[in-house]
Amino acid sequence: MYIIPDYATAVAACVVTMLCWGSWANTQKLASKSWAFPLFYWDYALGVVLLSLLFGLTLGSMGEAGRP
């Protein structure tokens, strides 16, 4: 499990996550009008799932903290 070591880095990570909250609406606005909504929905959902798996399997196994 990845644990943020200091306060400043934790605050920076919180700011980044707050910016990512609006990623669905922002990327939908940036997509071209000819791109159908169902295609955008599936592409976005698949991308989020794959990226979450990638981060979970790589960053999730870093460090000794959180292990029994």
Secondary structure as the mmCIF struct_conf table of DSSP 4:
data_model
#
loop_
_struct_conf.conf_type_id
_struct_conf.id
_struct_conf.beg_label_comp_id
_struct_conf.beg_label_asym_id
_struct_conf.beg_label_seq_id
_struct_conf.end_label_comp_id
_struct_conf.end_label_asym_id
_struct_conf.end_label_seq_id
BEND BEND1 ASP A 6 ASP A 6
HELX_RH_AL_P HELX_RH_AL_P1 TYR A 7 CYS A 20
TURN_TY1_P TURN_TY1_P1 TRP A 21 GLY A 22
HELX_RH_AL_P HELX_RH_AL_P2 SER A 23 LEU A 30
BEND BEND2 ALA A 31 ALA A 31
TURN_TY1_P TURN_TY1_P2 LYS A 33 SER A 34
BEND BEND3 TRP A 35 TRP A 35
HELX_RH_AL_P HELX_RH_AL_P3 PHE A 37 THR A 58
HELX_RH_3T_P HELX_RH_3T_P1 LEU A 59 SER A 61
BEND BEND4 GLY A 63 GLU A 64
TURN_TY1_P TURN_TY1_P3 ALA A 65 GLY A 66
#
